[in-house]
Amino acid sequence: MVLAYIALLLAGALSGTALPFRLAVPAMLVAVALSLPMRRMPVAMAWCMCAVLVLWLDWRGHAHAILDTVPVLINAGLCFVFARTLRADREPLVTRVVRLTEGPERLESEGIARYTRQVTWYWAILLGVQVLLLCACWTMLASARPEMRIWARIYLHVGGYLLPGVAMLTEYLFRRWYFRHLPQPGPVAFLRQLVTCWPQIVRGARDTLPSS
């Protein structure tokens, strides 16, 4: 569903027609639903209320406005979560990921704990810059020439998700080189561990919200 969502956004940006954007809205809602614990009644009710509002706005012809806010909100939310875990009284988010996926003994290896804090800083700064870039694209949509609006929308909806993916791959390759003297899980094993521990990681990220 995420790939379908991105493909529809790209098709809409390149074709200049509204239909792909309007189809991308329900694709986005389905992708969000598949990533949430919908068996929990409060989550399901919140999603239903948001879905009704978003679909109504889509029906009223505001698909562009809805979709243009999504990458900004996602990157801003991730930036907030990473940055908030850098407080002295909290465990950095990447440190928590390593502890859960590779075990607490991994953090006892020389340099690992310091590196995970630095990588958390890396993500907070990168996502902060990304939010500024996305906001600049957002501004261009209202004022730039038509050809510039196309590229602004492509970066907003493709670069908004592609850059974090490239940044993750770059950090993973650097980590394998930098700690090449230590045994490390391969990419498939790492992703499997990440998926397995994802609920605990999410709970830890939820603890960083202001209501905690």
N, C-alpha and C positions, 0 to 999 in steps of 0.2 A: 504493500500500500504506500509506503514511503517513496519507493521508486516510481510508482504510478503518479503520485502527487508531484514529484519533481519533474517527471516527463510532461505532465499537463501544464505545469508552470512554464517550462521551456517552450512547449508548443504554442502557448498563448503569447509569450514574449516575441517569438519569431514570426508568428502569423499575424499578430495585431488584432485578432478576433477575441471576443469575450467568452465564447463557449468553453474553451479549455479552462479558463480561470473559474468559470462557474462550476465546472465538473470537479475542479481541484478542491473546492470547499468541502463537499461530502467525503472526498478521498482523505482529506486532512482529518476530518472528524472520526472516520473509521480507524485511521492510523493511531490517533490519540486513544480511542477506545480500546484498541488491541494492546496498548502499552500500559493501561491502567488496571488496577484490581477491581473490575466491574462487579464482582460478587459482593463487594461491600456496599451496602445501601447508600450511605452518604456520598460515596464516590460516584455511584451510578446516577443518583439524583442530580448531583452537581453537573455531571456530563450532559444529562438530558436537558437541563435548563440552559446550559451554554449552547448545546446543539440547536435547540429551538430558536434562540436569539440569533445565532450565526446564520442558520438557514433562512430565517426571516430577512435578515440584512442582505443575504445573497439573493433572495427572491426580489428584493427591492432594488437590485442592481448595484450593490456595494461590494461585490466580490473582490475587486481590486483593493479596496481599503482594508478589508479583512485580511487578505493574504499578505499584503505589504507589511502588516504589523507583526506577523508571526515570527519571521526570522529575527527581528529586532528584540521581541519579547523573550524568545528562547535564549539568544546569546546574552542578553542583559541578565536574565535569571541565572544562567550558569555562571556568569561573571560574579554575581552577588554571592552565590553559594561558595565558589572557590575562595573569594576574597574573605568571606566571613569566617571560614575555617582557619584563617591565618592569625586570628586573635591568639594571644598568649595562653588563654584558658581553654583552647580547643585543639583537637587533633587535626592537623592539615588533611585535607580530603584525600590527596594522593597517598599520604602515609596510611590512612585508613584502608584505602584500596589494596595497598601492598600487604598490610597486616592480615586482611581477610582473604586475599587470593593466594598469598605465598606463606602465610604463617607469621606469628610474632617474632620468631627466631630470625627471619630475614632482616628485620630492622636492627638486629644486633650486629650485622655485618658492617665492617668499617665503611663509613661514608653514606650508607643507605638512608638513614634517618634524615641527615642533612640534605641529601639529594631530593628526597620526596617533598620536603618543605620548599626547596627551590623550584621543583616542578609545579607545585601548587601556585607559587608566585608566577611562574611562566604562564600557566593557564589563566590566572586572574588578569594579568597584563594583556595577554593576547586577546582574550575575549573582550576586554575593555576597549582595545583598539578596534576590534571588529565591530563593536556597537557603534563607535564613531563613524566608521566607514559605511555601515548600513544606514545610519541616520543621514549621512551625506547623500547616499543614493536615494533615500526617501525624499530629500529636498529636491534633488534633480528631477524627480518624477513630475514635480509641479512646475518647474521653471525651465528645464533644459529643452533643447531641440528634440524633435521626434526620434532621430537616430540615437541621440544620447540617452533618451528615456528607455530605449530598448536595452542598451547595455547596462544602464542602471538597474533595470528590473531583473536582468539576467544575473548580475552580481548579487542582488538582494536575495534572490530565491535559489540560486545555485551556489554562488560563493559563500552565502550565509551558512551553508551546511558543508560545502566542500573544504573551506579553509580549516575548520576544526579537525576534519578527517585527515587532511594532509599534515597538520600540526601533530596529531596523535601518532601518525606513522613516522614522522621525523624524530619525535622524541623517543619512540620505541627503538628505532635503529641506532640512535645516539646512545641510548641506555645499554643496548647490547654490546656496543663497541667500548663504552666507557668502563663498564663492569665486566669486560670479557674474561677477567680472571675468576669470576664467580659463576657457578652453575645457574642457568636461567631457563625458564620454561620457553618452549617454542611458541610461535604466534598462535597456532591452533590451541595448544594447551592453555595459553594465557587467556584467549577469548573464552574458552570453555570455563575456566575458573572465574572469569569476570561475570559471565552469565549466571553461573551457579550462585555467586555471592551477591548478585545485583540487589535482591531485596534488602539485605543488611546494609549495603552501601546507600541505598535510597533512604532507609530509615535514618542512617547517620546524617545524610544531607538534610533530611527533614528537621533534624534536631538543630540545624543552624538557622532556622527561620525565626523571625522576631517573637513568635508566640511561645518559643521554648523557654 
